[in-house]
Amino acid sequence: MTDPAPADYDVIGRGYAVRRVADPRIGALVAEALGDAERVLNVGAGAGSYEPTDRIVTALDPSPVMLAQRGRGHGPATVGRAEELPFAAGSFDAVMSVLSAHHWTDRRAGYREMRRVAPRRVMLTYEPAVHNQMWLVSDYVPEIAALDTVRPGWGVAEVADGLGANRVATVPVPADCSDGFIMAYWRRPEAFLEPEVRAATSGFATIDQGAVERAMRRLRADLESGVWDERYGHLRSLPVLDVGLRLVVADEG
């Protein structure tokens, strides 16, 4: 299961610490899933979003640019890949990963490595079948959905099987979610017109930018004419929405 080259976060990851601020409501679910684990490894840690502050956390990410954005309060960080974790078996009580696995070049190897280093595995990920139904992808930027078609087998079922999960939970995304992943703006279409918002998402950053500009011109026109609100204005009254975010938990204890 080898996918195409992953997104280059040394290029697209600049500024993630500003736009990708952990949402406390989602963070509480991640923390709960970690249980009483004291030693935690964060795989694909990036700038450190959702890392618990009351545990001994070790971070790992292939991008030095991402790791350089970690705040002073974060624990030690190592440059490395999920497929080859540089740690002995059973080194941690728990291993976590947040919106990272879809970028791994060999996901099965990454799952095996997570199982090797910790008895509890927690992964925040997304279900493509739901994610790609969101109006942004279906109506304006189908190129984002196409990214999933070149990831054979990708989906929550694969993650659950790979991790040996015993729980999969839907994570509704709040309308005012502080984390700037693409689906966080399901009720705030105007946000996508800001280049800084788009730049902090791998989906926008890795597809053809000409297609992005054309899509944003259409979105701007639909917002100004009222077409978007005619189709999706009902979303503006909802407090939360299922946009495909899932929490996958495996616990051998």
C-alpha positions, 0 to 999 in steps of 0.5 A: 500500500504505497501512495503517491508522494505526500504533501511537502510540509516543509513548503506548505506547513509555514504558518500552521501554528497560527491557523491550525489552533487546536479546538478545545472541544475536539481536544477534550475528546482526544485527551479522554481517548488517551485515558490514563496514559502518561508517556505519549508519542504524537506521530505526525505531530506538526506544530503540536496541536492536540498534544496533552499538556499533562503527560510526557509527550514525545513528538515525531514529524518528517518536517523540520519546518513544522517542528520548528513551530512548536511552542516552548511548552511542548516536549522533545521532538524528533524528525522521522516517519510513521513508517519507521518509528525510531523507538523500541517496542512498548516505549509508550503508554499511548500513541496518537496521530491527528489528521496525518495518516492520509499523508503517509506513503505506506499506511499499513507500515505506519499502523504496524509501527503504532501497534508496536510502540504502544498498547493504546492507539488514538487517531483523529482522522476523516471518512472520505465518503462524508468529507467529500460530500461537503458543499466546498468539495462537491460544488467548487473544488472536486479536485480535493476529493480526487486526492482520495482516489489515489489512496487505495483503500483509504478510509476509517475502516482501514484505519480501524483495522490497521490499529486494531480499534475497538471504538470509532466515534463521530466527532461533530465539528463546531461552527466556530471551530478554531482549528483551520482544517478544510471542513472547519469552515462548513458554516463560514464560506467567506473564510475560503476567500482568504488565501491565508486560510487556504494555505493552511490546508494540505488539500488546497495547497496540493492541488492545481492553483488555477483550479483553486482560483477559478473555484474561488471566483465562483464562490465569491460570485455565489456569495455576492448573488445569494446563490450560496445561501439559497442552497446552503443558508440553512447551515448558518443556523446549525451549531455543529455538523458531521463533516466526516471527522472520526476518532479511532481508538484501540486499547489493549488494556 
